[in-house]
């Protein structure tokens, strides 16, 4: 049931909660533990700010472009803080900052003008896209800035105001980013709230919110949708994934192995559309396993702030426990860890990059998303068998096909049941393309004009033509 009523969270007004550095496992800072009952004032101010923000398209463009410049300039402060609380290598944190600025620029000028509608009758209809009102953006801990900007950039460009709630595991860089962006925008157009549950639950069902855009797990997505049903707010959900990569029998293993490895292990595997299962023709299986194990063994694992680190820690203790449990369960089902398979014996939330072979198809790391540095490699007999296995999941975010004959690879990609299918790479997205999962991977569309229209409603003025009224 949605948690719409509680007005108090686990703390008291004015309390703060600790933020942990996953590279050490130690708290290094804290953030305000805002209470659900504080949301009424925050959402009220977002409603007030909406009146001015929606009214002036030109001023919005100028402000959003200035916000993009401000974020970019703040990179040297933002990126290390993001790495400290999230764990990812510093270069990847800089990439998140750059992506945030790029999104603000991409969407700044994208608000659509009026559109005449004709159907041959003597009426003159005009479609004018209108913003929805305050938008709640609720995001997880794997890409705190990038996923937040994927929500607030189109929502703001469309003329809405935004209340953003980051994960309690990664509130700090988001707070800093919002303070930097807010300085370029009118007051209360973009606000951040931080706190432990039930803050997110309460935000999702707040009657002043007109669109809840959420990225996170399937279970929480369901709760958010139930909560938003209370006010009939629009809901966009970007949820989990269990993406398969199918290697074809003409694949050049030496050529693709490194790219395939990083498509699974970037950000320590904590990517909704990472490669999470690999299907390989039986005769190539041992060669692919060996090649992937080579990259797993040579990847530099360490604190994200250390120069040269390629793989950081898992972000938080509960996630590390999930990765450990799923891997241990799969090993006890008969799988073999070609490399890794265990936590690293050092402080922090480090798990050894793991390649699994002899994996039973119904084991935990195949049927559920591992969301960590663990990759099962499964052999297949016929291509039909591989496609069937790839599609045999409750998720439908992405998938990929790897081979030398691109036409054949594209034909196989067309058989995947998911939102995006890549050939010879995985998880590369352009700001201009739609991003939408099917099945339990999501509801609604992000990215490109489709992401913008997700934050607008059609308003039609219908009048007779001159002289006919
Ligand atoms: P999560 O669902 O636990 O939390 C996501 C956000 O929701 C956090 O801000 C959290 O504080 C908040 N939240 C928790 N309970 C809530 C409730 N009852 N109501 C409203 N908000 C609530 O997810 P996570 O563990 O932070 O992130 C990992 C998951 O996110 C993985 O399943 C991953 O696949 C998914 N993910 C999906 C995408 C995508 O675009 N599809 C991108 C990144 C991550």
Boltz pocket constraint, residues with backbone or C-beta under 6 A from the ligand:
constraints:
  - pocket:
      binder: B
      contacts: [[A, 3], [A, 138], [A, 139], [A, 140], [A, 141], [A, 142], [A, 143], [A, 147], [A, 165], [A, 166], [A, 167], [A, 168], [A, 195], [A, 197], [A, 199], [A, 200], [A, 201], [A, 202], [A, 204], [A, 215], [A, 216], [A, 217], [A, 218], [A, 219], [A, 220], [A, 221], [A, 223], [A, 224], [A, 238], [A, 239], [A, 240], [A, 241], [A, 271], [A, 272], [A, 369], [A, 371], [A, 397], [A, 437], [A, 441], [A, 442]]
      max_distance: 6.0
